[in-house]
Structures are given as structure tokens and as C-alpha cells.
Amino acid sequence: MLVRAIGLGLAMTIALSSVVLAALNFKLPFVCGETYRGSTYDGHGYGAIDFNKDDGSDVDDPVLASAGGTVVERVDSNGRVRINHQDGASVYQTVYAHMKNISVSVNDTVQLGQQIGTVWNTGAVGYHLHYNQLLNGSEQLAKFDGVTYQYNTLITSTNCSGEPAAPAMLYDLGPSSARIYRWSNGGGTFNGLVTADTSNFYTGYVSDRFVSGDFDNDGHEDVLVAYSNAGGTFSFKVASHAAAMFTTWYTSDGSWSIASVQNRLVAGDWNADGKTDVAMARDNNNTTVSLYRWHSTGTGFNASSPINLGSFNVDNVGDRMVAADWNGDGGDDVIMAYQKANGTFSYHVWLSAYSYVGAVYTSGQFTLSRVAGRLAAGDWNADGKGDAAMAYDNNNGTFGLYRWTSTGSGFTFSALWTSGSFALANVGDRMTGGRFTSDATDDIVIAYQNANGTFSYYVWQAASSYSGIWYTSGQFSISAVDGRLVAGAW
């Protein structure tokens, strides 16, 4: 049984201080939508808070920066991080303690909502997050969203990582150049189109190996391709904020047949250090598969040893491979949807893109060929765990959006949304997940080619509630995009 934080039974209310944190709008240091209770005890320190969830499910929860700033202290022995937040002549600080998986170092710049660690008991008796706010070196009563927190009351996080996501595409200009199209999120619409061209670039050497993530840990997401080189090697090329030319971050050693990967490239933070990493599943052509992963250094990638799995035919996976924090431990994992010979399918999971868990869910009769590559991942119910969704062609001019939520040890089928007339042939594999609204849940976007030569973005909130058309283009041949659609907070 987990020991909870000291002082939970000794919660007390302290009178408001005459010195208040008025200028900066601090957010609760937890994932948007998560609910916590804060406590204190005699001798704890003025304004200090120990945060826990009432049901004890907070162990390993991500800890997020309450505001943007600069890391000025990291103490591993008690899992403490101190961040400076400059506001004119005033210096605010936030302190977070007893964490593990600390992902920032002294002098790092952090963004509001950036993960800095996970809830643990490092240097403490019980599992909890110790938290303080200071002004010019003096401890203060903590304020969140401008309101002074009252001890022993429930509070729900609005720390929603700043800007919501928007789509980006990689468009084949042919014969030797490509263009990134990137949109901004206008709250119910996608607008603010930005483009970036790269020359001497053949999208045929990329296929659909196009992903997004914050590869340099600057608080904004980028796009990456796995590019097949003429000499038999491949390169990871990154375009910063989806608004710059691609630059090479990594080139493989020797011959590496990327054709055997097909489009099984995913991006996630495998080691919870704040930088997005990548992984690819390679078919060994003998009914085995190797899962390769690379860790970002912020300017390049370092390769790790692959994990090899026997008796696993990736032909039964196709391109249905995604990344998400399936078990809610702060690090991302790899999820594959595998068609079984008996007509069912299973979700298989690799923790941190390395440790094979096995099949964590098996369906009833379900034909994955009707899904093609339309598998997406996100946190549909804002519980901190990565979920899955598929768009299934009903073969009658309609489709079903199937949604599963993670339990942390498996998946539970949780929702089915069925369309009216909607031809998935006009979508192909152009479907992805992202947080497009201001709430705590992730959503689905689909790019649909219209009969008049335009295309539209359709959005489903929480992968279950249709939100409508958020954007319609001018003339745009989406066949030149193929399946190269991603989303990010650019």
C-alpha cells in the first residue's frame, strides 16, 4: 500500500498574506483537467503545499511548469527543481520537490506547461508533489489562475500547454522540391497559413514517414522525415516549427533498408526528458520485427539497440503504429494494431519504445483492412494516459470512428461515432490526433478531398463528438500530400 504525503490529516487554512503574487498568472503544475488536493502541516513552511489526488492515482503523474522561466536549481537527492520567472524588477520562483524523471537542467529555458518531472517520493516519506511559490526570495501563499489557493480543497488544472494544436502537411511540388503547409489554431477554425519550401528534396524518398514533435525542447513542435538516401543509408531531417527548410540531424551508418520500414515511423518522448525521440519498426522478412529507437540530443539523434521480436508478422500491422503515454508514467510508448488470423485484432504495446508488454487488448470480429492506416493516438478523456482511435470504412459510403481508452494495463472500447455520407476514399490515411480545443482532451482531425478540387479539415472533439468543418481550402490537390498529415503546437 502506498504511503500518502505526511500532513494529509493535518490540513489547515492559513490567513491570506498581505504580500500577494499578483503579476504572473501561475497554473497548477499538473496536466490540464487533472484534479488535486493540497495540504500542509505545522512546521511545513509558509505557503508550502503537498499535492495529492484523493484516489491515490497520482504516482508517476507528469509535473508541469506553472509558468515559463529559467531553471536555477536541480537537486536529484530530493527530486527538487527551482524555476525563476522574471517579471520586470520582480523575481518570482516556483519550487517542485520529491519528483523523479526530472527532465530539465540548470540554465534550461522552460515553457508554461512543459513537463519537468513526475510525482514520486524522492527524499520524502510519502508520494506527493511538494510545491512553493516565492517573490523576491520570500515564500508566498500560492495563487493559481489569479486566485489564492485554500488548503484542503480540490482544484482542477487549467495548465493546457499554451497554444492548441493545428495541422501541417508535406506537399510534393515535384520533381525535386517539397512544401510544408502549416496552419494556426483560431479556436474552431484553422487559419494563418504558413509555407516553407525545401529544394533538392524528393518526397518519393520519404513516402509517409512524416511526424511531429518538440525535438529540440524549445516548447514548440517541429516536423521530421525519415529520408532514404541514394547510398543505401537514411537520414532524419527536421524542419523547425514546421516553418523552415529541412536540415539533417542524423544519418545512419552503412546500408539500412528503410523500405522494410514502410511508413512505421513514430515520434514520442521515450525517456521523459522533454525532447521528442523517434522509433521505426523494420520488417526482417522472416516473420520477425525489430523496433529501432533514437533519442534526441536537441540537435541530433543517438541510436539505441533495437528490440527484436520473433513470430510477429508486421504485414498484419501495415502502417497502424502510433505513440502515446499508454500507461501514464510520463514517457511515451509504441502501440501497434495487429490483424489476427481469426478475424479479430489486438493492440500490442512496447513501453518506452523498447520493453515489449504484449497484446493488451483483443477485439471481436474487426477487419483492419477497412481502417487502412487511419489509426491515431491521444488522451481522449484527459486522464494522463494515451488512448487510440480508428476510422473504419463501413463499405456503404459511411464510416465509424471507433475509440478506445487506456486503463494503464489494457484498453477499453469506449465510443463509436457513425457518420452519414462520408467517403473515406477521399481521406486516405490523412487522419491524426492533437489538442485542437481549449479543454484538456485530445481530438481528431481528418483532411478530406472535396469534389470541387478543394479540401476540408473535419474535427472530432475527444475522438467522439463531431465538431464540424474547421477549414476549407482553395484549389488544392491533396493527392500530392499522400498520408503526410501531422498536428502540433507550432
C-alpha positions as CSV (number, residue, x, y, z in Angstrom):
1,M,0.0,0.0,0.0
2,L,1.3,3.4,-1.0
3,V,2.1,5.8,1.9
4,R,0.5,9.2,1.2
5,A,2.0,12.6,2.0
6,I,2.7,13.5,5.6
7,G,0.2,16.0,6.8
8,L,-2.8,15.0,4.8
9,G,-4.7,14.6,8.0
10,L,-3.4,17.8,9.4
11,A,-4.6,20.1,6.7
12,M,-5.0,23.7,7.9
13,T,-6.2,27.0,6.5
14,I,-3.7,29.9,6.7
15,A,-4.8,33.5,6.5
16,L,-4.1,35.4,3.4
17,S,-0.7,37.2,3.2
18,S,-0.5,40.9,2.7
19,V,2.1,40.2,0.1
20,V,0.5,38.5,-2.9
21,L,1.5,37.1,-6.2
22,A,-0.4,39.4,-8.5
23,A,1.6,39.9,-11.7
24,L,2.2,36.4,-13.1
25,N,-0.7,34.0,-13.8
26,F,0.6,30.7,-12.4
27,K,-1.1,27.5,-13.4
28,L,-1.5,24.3,-11.3
29,P,1.6,22.1,-12.0
30,F,-0.4,19.2,-13.4
31,V,-1.9,18.1,-16.7
32,C,-4.9,20.1,-17.9
33,G,-8.1,18.7,-16.4
34,E,-6.5,16.7,-13.6
35,T,-7.9,17.4,-10.1
36,Y,-5.7,17.5,-6.9
37,R,-6.0,18.4,-3.3
38,G,-3.3,20.4,-1.4
39,S,-2.4,20.1,2.2
40,T,0.1,21.4,4.8
41,Y,1.1,20.8,8.4
42,D,2.8,22.6,11.3
43,G,6.4,23.4,10.5
44,H,5.9,22.7,6.8
45,G,6.9,26.2,5.8
46,Y,4.8,29.3,4.9
47,G,2.9,28.7,1.7
48,A,4.2,25.2,1.1
49,I,1.7,22.7,-0.4
50,D,1.8,18.9,-0.6
51,F,-0.3,17.9,-3.6
52,N,-2.1,14.5,-4.0
53,K,-5.1,13.0,-5.7
54,D,-7.8,11.8,-3.4
55,D,-7.8,8.3,-5.0
56,G,-4.1,7.9,-4.7
57,S,-3.6,7.6,-8.5
58,D,-1.1,10.4,-8.7
59,V,2.1,8.3,-8.6
60,D,4.1,8.9,-11.8
61,D,1.8,11.7,-12.9
62,P,3.6,14.4,-15.0
63,V,4.6,17.5,-13.2
64,L,4.4,20.7,-15.4
65,A,6.0,24.1,-15.1
66,S,3.5,26.6,-13.6
67,A,4.9,29.4,-15.9
68,G,7.7,29.9,-18.3
69,G,11.1,30.7,-16.9
70,T,14.7,29.5,-16.4
71,V,15.8,26.6,-14.2
72,V,18.1,27.8,-11.5
73,E,18.3,24.7,-9.3
74,R,18.1,20.9,-9.7
75,V,18.8,18.6,-6.7
76,D,18.4,15.0,-7.5
77,S,18.7,13.7,-3.9
78,N,15.2,15.1,-3.1
79,G,13.9,15.5,-6.7
80,R,13.8,19.3,-6.5
81,V,13.6,21.8,-9.3
82,R,13.5,25.6,-8.8
83,I,12.4,27.9,-11.7
84,N,12.9,31.7,-11.9
85,H,10.1,33.7,-13.5
86,Q,11.3,37.3,-14.2
87,D,8.6,40.0,-14.2
88,G,10.2,43.4,-14.6
89,A,12.2,44.1,-11.4
90,S,10.4,41.3,-9.6
91,V,11.7,37.7,-9.5
92,Y,9.2,35.0,-8.9
93,Q,10.1,31.4,-8.3
94,T,8.3,28.1,-8.2
95,V,9.7,25.1,-6.4
96,Y,8.8,21.4,-7.2
97,A,10.1,18.6,-5.0
98,H,10.2,14.8,-4.4
99,M,10.0,14.2,-8.2
100,K,11.6,11.5,-10.3
101,N,12.3,11.5,-14.1
102,I,13.5,15.1,-13.9
103,S,13.8,16.3,-17.5
104,V,15.4,19.8,-17.1
105,S,18.8,21.1,-16.0
106,V,20.1,24.3,-14.6
107,N,20.0,27.2,-17.1
108,D,17.4,25.4,-19.2
109,T,14.6,27.6,-20.5
110,V,11.2,26.1,-19.9
111,Q,7.7,26.9,-21.2
112,L,4.4,27.1,-19.4
113,G,3.1,23.5,-19.3
114,Q,6.4,21.9,-20.1
115,Q,6.9,18.6,-18.2
116,I,9.8,18.8,-15.7
117,G,9.4,15.5,-13.9
118,T,6.9,13.1,-12.4
119,V,5.2,12.7,-9.0
120,W,7.3,10.4,-6.7
121,N,8.7,10.1,-3.1
122,T,12.3,11.1,-3.7
123,G,13.7,12.2,-0.4
124,A,10.3,12.0,1.2
125,V,8.2,9.6,3.3
126,G,5.1,9.5,1.1
127,Y,4.3,10.0,-2.6
128,H,3.3,13.6,-3.4
129,L,4.5,16.8,-5.0
130,H,5.8,19.5,-2.7
131,Y,5.2,22.9,-4.2
132,N,6.1,26.6,-3.3
133,Q,5.8,30.0,-4.9
134,L,8.2,32.8,-3.9
135,L,8.5,36.5,-4.7
136,N,12.0,38.1,-4.4
137,G,13.1,35.2,-2.2
138,S,10.1,35.3,0.2
139,E,7.6,32.4,0.4
140,Q,4.1,33.3,-0.6
141,L,0.6,31.8,-0.5
142,A,0.3,30.1,-3.8
143,K,-2.1,31.5,-6.4
144,F,-3.4,29.6,-9.5
145,D,-5.2,31.4,-12.2
146,G,-5.0,34.6,-10.1
147,V,-6.8,33.0,-7.1
148,T,-5.2,32.2,-3.7
149,Y,-5.3,28.5,-3.1
150,Q,-7.2,27.4,0.1
151,Y,-5.6,24.3,1.7
152,N,-7.5,21.0,1.6
153,T,-9.8,22.0,-1.3
154,L,-10.0,20.3,-4.7
155,I,-8.5,22.2,-7.6
156,T,-8.6,21.3,-11.3
157,S,-5.7,22.2,-13.6
158,T,-6.0,24.6,-16.5
159,N,-2.4,24.1,-17.4
160,C,-3.1,23.3,-21.0
161,S,0.3,23.7,-22.5
162,G,-0.3,27.1,-24.1
163,E,-1.5,27.2,-27.7
164,P,-3.7,24.4,-29.0
165,A,-2.5,22.3,-32.0
166,A,-3.1,22.8,-35.7
167,P,-2.3,20.7,-38.8
168,A,0.7,20.6,-41.1
169,M,1.2,18.8,-44.4
170,L,4.1,17.9,-46.6
171,Y,3.2,18.6,-50.2
172,D,5.1,17.1,-53.2
173,L,5.9,20.0,-55.6
174,G,7.8,17.6,-57.9
175,P,10.2,16.8,-59.3
176,S,12.8,17.7,-56.7
177,S,11.1,20.0,-54.1
178,A,8.5,19.9,-51.4
179,R,6.5,22.4,-49.4
180,I,5.3,22.4,-45.8
181,Y,1.9,23.8,-45.3
182,R,1.2,24.8,-41.7
183,W,-1.9,26.2,-40.1
184,S,-2.6,28.0,-36.8
185,N,-5.5,27.4,-34.5
186,G,-8.1,30.1,-34.4
187,G,-10.4,28.4,-31.9
188,G,-12.9,26.5,-34.0
189,T,-11.0,27.3,-37.2
190,F,-7.6,26.7,-38.7
191,N,-6.1,29.8,-40.3
192,G,-2.8,31.7,-40.5
193,L,-1.4,29.5,-43.3
194,V,2.4,29.5,-43.4
195,T,4.5,27.7,-46.1
196,A,8.1,26.6,-46.3
197,D,9.9,25.1,-49.3
198,T,12.8,22.7,-49.5
199,S,14.7,22.1,-52.7
200,N,16.7,19.0,-53.8
201,F,14.1,17.1,-51.9
202,Y,12.2,14.1,-53.3
203,T,9.1,13.1,-51.4
204,G,9.3,9.7,-53.0
205,Y,12.2,9.1,-50.7
206,V,10.0,10.0,-47.7
207,S,6.8,8.2,-48.6
208,D,4.6,8.9,-45.5
209,R,7.4,8.8,-42.9
210,F,6.5,12.3,-41.6
211,V,5.9,13.0,-37.9
212,S,5.8,15.9,-35.5
213,G,7.3,16.6,-32.0
214,D,9.3,19.0,-30.0
215,F,12.7,17.6,-31.0
216,D,14.8,20.5,-29.6
217,N,12.7,21.0,-26.4
218,D,12.1,24.7,-27.1
219,G,8.4,24.5,-26.3
220,H,7.2,24.4,-29.9
221,E,6.8,21.4,-32.1
222,D,8.7,20.6,-35.3
223,V,8.3,18.2,-38.2
224,L,10.6,15.3,-39.1
225,V,11.0,13.0,-42.1
226,A,12.9,9.7,-42.5
227,Y,14.6,10.2,-45.9
228,S,16.0,7.4,-48.0
229,N,19.4,8.4,-49.3
230,A,20.9,7.2,-52.7
231,G,23.8,5.3,-51.0
232,G,21.5,2.9,-49.0
233,T,21.5,5.0,-45.8
234,F,18.7,7.1,-44.5
235,S,18.6,10.5,-42.7
236,F,16.3,12.1,-40.1
237,K,15.6,15.7,-41.4
238,V,13.9,18.3,-39.2
239,A,12.1,21.5,-40.1
240,S,11.9,23.8,-37.1
241,H,8.3,24.7,-36.1
242,A,7.1,23.3,-39.5
243,A,8.1,26.7,-41.0
244,A,11.7,26.2,-42.2
245,M,13.8,24.2,-44.6
246,F,14.6,20.7,-43.6
247,T,18.1,20.2,-42.1
248,T,19.8,16.8,-41.5
249,W,20.0,15.7,-37.8
250,Y,21.1,12.1,-38.3
251,T,22.4,9.8,-41.0
252,S,22.5,6.1,-40.5
253,D,25.7,4.0,-40.6
254,G,26.1,1.8,-43.6
255,S,23.3,0.3,-45.6
256,W,19.8,0.4,-43.9
257,S,16.9,-0.7,-45.9
258,I,14.2,1.8,-45.0
259,A,11.9,0.2,-47.5
260,S,11.3,-2.5,-44.9
261,V,10.0,0.1,-42.5
262,Q,7.3,1.2,-44.9
263,N,5.7,4.1,-43.0
264,R,6.1,2.7,-39.5
265,L,7.8,5.8,-38.1
266,V,6.5,7.4,-34.9
267,A,7.7,10.1,-32.5
268,G,7.4,10.3,-28.7
269,D,9.4,11.2,-25.6
270,W,10.7,7.7,-24.7
271,N,12.9,8.8,-21.7
272,A,10.7,11.7,-20.4
273,D,13.5,14.2,-20.9
274,G,11.3,16.8,-22.6
275,K,12.8,16.1,-26.1
276,T,10.8,14.1,-28.7
277,D,12.5,10.9,-29.9
278,V,11.7,8.6,-32.8
279,A,11.2,4.9,-33.5
280,M,10.8,2.7,-36.5
281,A,9.6,-0.9,-36.9
282,R,11.6,-2.8,-39.5
283,D,10.4,-6.0,-41.2
284,N,13.2,-8.6,-41.1
285,N,11.4,-10.5,-43.9
286,N,11.3,-13.7,-41.8
287,T,8.1,-13.1,-39.7
288,T,10.1,-11.2,-37.1
289,V,10.3,-7.5,-36.5
290,S,12.9,-5.1,-35.0
291,L,11.9,-2.0,-33.2
292,Y,14.6,0.6,-33.5
293,R,14.6,3.8,-31.5
294,W,16.7,7.0,-31.4
295,H,16.9,9.6,-28.6
296,S,17.1,13.3,-29.4
297,T,20.0,15.3,-28.1
298,G,18.3,18.6,-29.0
299,T,20.4,19.0,-32.2
300,G,20.7,15.4,-33.4
301,F,19.8,11.7,-32.6
302,N,21.6,8.9,-30.9
303,A,20.7,5.3,-31.8
304,S,19.9,2.7,-29.2
305,S,20.0,-1.0,-29.6
306,P,16.8,-2.4,-31.2
307,I,14.5,-4.9,-29.6
308,N,13.8,-8.0,-31.7
309,L,10.5,-9.8,-31.6
310,G,10.1,-13.3,-33.1
311,S,6.9,-14.6,-34.6
312,F,5.5,-11.2,-35.3
313,N,4.4,-10.6,-38.9
314,V,4.3,-6.8,-39.5
315,D,2.3,-7.4,-42.7
316,N,-0.6,-7.8,-40.2
317,V,0.2,-4.3,-38.9
318,G,0.7,-2.4,-42.1
319,D,1.2,1.3,-41.1
320,R,-1.0,1.1,-38.0
321,M,1.6,2.1,-35.4
322,V,1.4,5.2,-33.1
323,A,3.0,6.6,-30.0
324,A,1.4,7.8,-26.7
325,D,1.9,7.6,-23.0
326,W,-0.2,4.4,-22.7
327,N,0.4,3.7,-19.0
328,G,0.6,7.4,-17.9
329,D,4.1,7.2,-16.5
330,G,5.3,10.4,-18.2
331,G,7.2,8.6,-21.0
332,D,5.7,7.7,-24.4
333,D,5.1,4.1,-25.6
334,V,4.6,2.4,-29.0
335,I,1.2,0.9,-29.9
336,M,0.5,-1.3,-32.9
337,A,-2.8,-2.7,-34.2
338,Y,-2.3,-6.3,-35.4
339,Q,-4.8,-8.3,-37.5
340,K,-5.2,-11.8,-36.3
341,A,-6.0,-14.9,-38.4
342,N,-9.3,-15.4,-36.7
343,G,-10.7,-12.0,-37.8
344,T,-10.1,-10.1,-34.6
345,F,-7.3,-7.7,-33.9
346,S,-5.0,-6.9,-31.0
347,Y,-3.3,-3.8,-29.6
348,H,0.4,-4.6,-28.9
349,V,2.4,-2.2,-26.7
350,W,6.2,-1.5,-26.2
351,L,6.9,0.6,-23.2
352,S,9.3,3.5,-24.0
353,A,9.6,2.0,-27.5
354,Y,11.7,-0.8,-26.1
355,S,10.1,-3.1,-23.4
356,Y,7.5,-5.4,-25.1
357,V,4.4,-5.8,-22.9
358,G,2.5,-8.0,-25.4
359,A,-1.1,-7.9,-26.6
360,V,-3.1,-5.7,-24.1
361,Y,-6.4,-5.8,-25.9
362,T,-8.2,-8.1,-28.4
363,S,-11.3,-7.2,-30.2
364,G,-14.3,-9.1,-31.5
365,Q,-14.5,-9.5,-35.3
366,F,-12.9,-6.5,-36.8
367,T,-11.3,-6.1,-40.3
368,L,-8.3,-3.8,-40.1
369,S,-8.0,-3.6,-43.9
370,R,-11.1,-1.3,-43.7
371,V,-9.1,1.0,-41.4
372,A,-6.0,1.2,-43.7
373,G,-3.6,3.5,-41.9
374,R,-6.2,5.6,-40.1
375,L,-5.0,4.8,-36.5
376,A,-4.5,7.8,-34.2
377,A,-3.5,8.3,-30.6
378,G,-4.3,10.9,-28.0
379,D,-5.6,11.4,-24.5
380,W,-9.3,11.4,-25.3
381,N,-10.5,11.5,-21.6
382,A,-7.8,13.7,-20.1
383,D,-6.7,11.1,-17.6
384,G,-3.0,11.3,-18.5
385,K,-2.9,8.0,-20.4
386,G,-2.6,7.6,-24.1
387,D,-5.7,6.2,-26.0
388,A,-6.4,5.1,-29.5
389,A,-8.9,5.7,-32.3
390,M,-9.6,4.3,-35.8
391,A,-11.7,5.4,-38.7
392,Y,-13.4,2.3,-40.2
393,D,-14.9,2.2,-43.7
394,N,-18.4,0.6,-43.4
395,N,-18.4,-0.1,-47.2
396,N,-21.7,1.7,-47.6
397,G,-20.5,5.3,-48.0
398,T,-20.3,5.9,-44.3
399,F,-17.6,5.3,-41.7
400,G,-17.3,4.6,-38.0
401,L,-14.9,6.4,-35.6
402,Y,-14.0,3.8,-33.0
403,R,-12.4,5.0,-29.8
404,W,-10.6,3.0,-27.1
405,T,-9.3,4.4,-23.8
406,S,-6.3,3.1,-21.8
407,T,-6.6,1.6,-18.4
408,G,-2.9,1.8,-17.9
409,S,-2.7,-2.0,-18.3
410,G,-5.0,-2.5,-21.3
411,F,-7.6,-0.8,-23.5
412,T,-11.4,-0.4,-23.1
413,F,-13.7,0.2,-26.1
414,S,-15.4,3.4,-25.1
415,A,-17.2,5.1,-28.0
416,L,-18.4,4.7,-31.6
417,W,-19.4,7.7,-33.7
418,T,-21.1,6.9,-37.1
419,S,-21.2,9.3,-40.0
420,G,-23.7,10.0,-42.6
421,S,-22.5,10.1,-46.2
422,F,-18.7,10.3,-46.0
423,A,-16.3,8.6,-48.4
424,L,-13.1,7.6,-46.7
425,A,-11.5,7.1,-50.1
426,N,-11.3,10.9,-50.1
427,V,-9.4,10.8,-46.8
428,G,-6.8,8.0,-47.5
429,D,-4.6,7.9,-44.4
430,R,-4.8,11.7,-43.6
431,M,-6.0,11.4,-40.0
432,T,-4.2,12.5,-36.9
433,G,-4.7,13.5,-33.2
434,G,-4.0,16.7,-31.3
435,R,-5.4,19.0,-28.7
436,F,-7.4,21.4,-31.0
437,T,-9.7,22.9,-28.4
438,S,-9.1,24.7,-25.1
439,D,-10.2,21.8,-23.0
440,A,-8.0,19.0,-21.6
441,T,-8.8,16.3,-24.2
442,D,-7.2,15.5,-27.4
443,D,-9.1,15.5,-30.7
444,I,-9.1,14.0,-34.2
445,V,-8.7,15.9,-37.5
446,I,-9.2,14.4,-41.0
447,A,-8.3,16.0,-44.3
448,Y,-11.0,15.4,-46.9
449,Q,-10.7,16.0,-50.7
450,N,-13.8,17.7,-52.0
451,A,-15.3,17.0,-55.4
452,N,-14.7,20.7,-56.5
453,G,-10.9,20.4,-56.1
454,T,-10.7,21.9,-52.6
455,F,-10.2,20.1,-49.3
456,S,-11.6,20.4,-45.8
457,Y,-10.4,19.7,-42.3
458,Y,-13.0,17.9,-40.2
459,V,-12.6,17.8,-36.4
460,W,-14.0,15.4,-33.7
461,Q,-13.6,16.5,-30.1
462,A,-12.3,13.8,-27.8
463,A,-12.4,11.4,-30.8
464,S,-16.2,11.0,-30.3
465,S,-18.1,14.3,-30.8
466,Y,-18.3,15.8,-34.3
467,S,-17.2,19.5,-34.2
468,G,-17.7,20.3,-37.9
469,I,-15.5,21.7,-40.7
470,W,-12.8,23.9,-39.4
471,Y,-11.2,24.9,-42.7
472,T,-11.8,24.6,-46.5
473,S,-9.0,25.4,-48.9
474,G,-8.9,26.9,-52.4
475,Q,-7.9,24.6,-55.2
476,F,-5.6,22.0,-53.6
477,S,-4.8,18.5,-54.9
478,I,-4.4,16.6,-51.7
479,S,-3.1,13.5,-53.6
480,A,0.2,15.4,-53.6
481,V,0.2,15.1,-49.8
482,D,-0.5,11.4,-49.7
483,G,-0.6,10.5,-46.0
484,R,1.8,13.2,-44.8
485,L,-0.5,15.0,-42.3
486,V,0.5,15.8,-38.7
487,A,-0.5,18.2,-35.9
488,G,1.4,20.2,-33.4
489,A,1.6,23.4,-31.4
490,W,3.9,25.2,-33.7
